């Protein structure tokens, strides 16, 4: 039984790739001689030698036509998916807001229970006193010792 020629192997691998690539977008599977040669690990001159560049160009045209047809439906599908994702994100934000409001209510109730005025929790913090320099002091409040 004779061995398959190199030309037949290359043709079959290129045609298989073209069949797959036609159904995908040009970004996923580019269809030009150099890109196909790079993906299949074949020299571009080999593709020209076996006149596969014509097949590649024909497949590229079919891919473009397929992209135009499916592009309209994809736009509708994409916008519907974006709207759905935004609605889910909005629902999550609402849930977080409810949880935060509940937590603040618990904090106010605990402050009143402990004898604090809950309104005091909303006053801004005072700025620290910075009239005196604390340079040269250690963390314990004393001065540094010189040995």
N, C-alpha and C positions, 0 to 999 in steps of 0.2 A: 504494500500500500504506500503510495508516494506521500511525501511530506507536503503540508500546505505551504504555498509560497508566501513570502514575506508580504507581498502586495495584498494577497487575500486577507491575511491577518490584520493588516493595517486598515484596509477598507472596512472590514467587519467591525473593528473597534471604533472607527470614526462614525460609521452609520449607527451603531448602538448609542454612542454619545449624542449624536444629532437627534435621534428619536427622543431621548430623555430631555435634552436641552430645549427642544421646541415647545414643550409644555410648561416650561418655567420662564421666569422673567429674565431679561438680558443681564440684570445685575447678578442674579444667582448663577446663571450659566451663559457666559458671553460666547457669542458665535462669530468669531473672525479667525482667520487662519492661524495667527500667532497664538491666540488664546487656546484654541483647540490643540495646537501642537504642544503647548506648554502643559496643558492638563493631561494629555495622553502620553507625554514624554516622548514625542516624535519630533523630528526636525521639520520645520516649515517647508523646506525645499522638497522633502519627501512627499508632503501633501500636494505640492504643486506638480511634482513629477508624475504622480498617479492621477492627476486632474481631480483631486478631491476638493479643491478650492471652489469649484462650481457647485458641488453638493452643499458645501458649507454656506455659500451665499444664498442658495435656494432655501436652506433651513433657516437662515437668518430672516429672510423675508416672511416665511411662515410663522416664525416666532413673533415678529412685529405685528402681523395681522392678528395673531392669537392674543397678543397683549392689548391691542386696540379694542377687540371685542370684549375681553374680560375686564378691561380697565374701567368701563362704565359700571359694571356690576361690582367691581372691587371698590370703587369710590363710595357707592352706597353702603357696602358692607363695612368699609373702614369707618365711615362716619357713624354708623350705627354702633360699632364696637367702641368708638371714642365716647359716644354719648352714654353707653352702658357703663363704661369704666368711670366716667365722671359722676354718674349717679351713685355708683358704689362708693366712690371716694367721699361724696357729699354725705352719704348715709353714715360712713365711718366717722366723719367729723362731727356729725350731730350726736352720735353715740358718745364720743369723747367729751363733747360739751355737756351732755347730761351727767356724765360721771363726775366732771369737775364741779358742776353746780351742786351735786349731792355731797361731794367732799367738803365744799365750802360751808354748806348747811350744817354738816356734822361738826366742823371746826367751830362755828358760831355757837352751836348748842353746847359743846364742851366748854367753851370760854364762859358762857353764862352760868353753866353748872359749877365751874370752879371759882366763880365770883369775879370774873373779869368783865369789863364792858366790851361786848363784841365789836362796837364801833371803833375801839382803840386799835383793833387789828388792821384797819384800813388807813391809819395815819402813816405818812411816810417816815422812814427812819431818819434820825438826826445824823448830820455829818459829824465825823470824829473831830475832836478838838486837836488842832494842829498849831497851837500857839507856842508850844514848848517843843524843842528839839529832843528827840530820843536817841540821838546819835551817841555811840560809845557806851550804851547800856546793854547789859546782857538780857536774856529772856526772863530771868528771875526778878528783874526790877532793880537790881543793884548795879553798881558800876563795875567795870572790868578791872581786874587786878593786873598790875604790872609787875612782872618778876624780874 
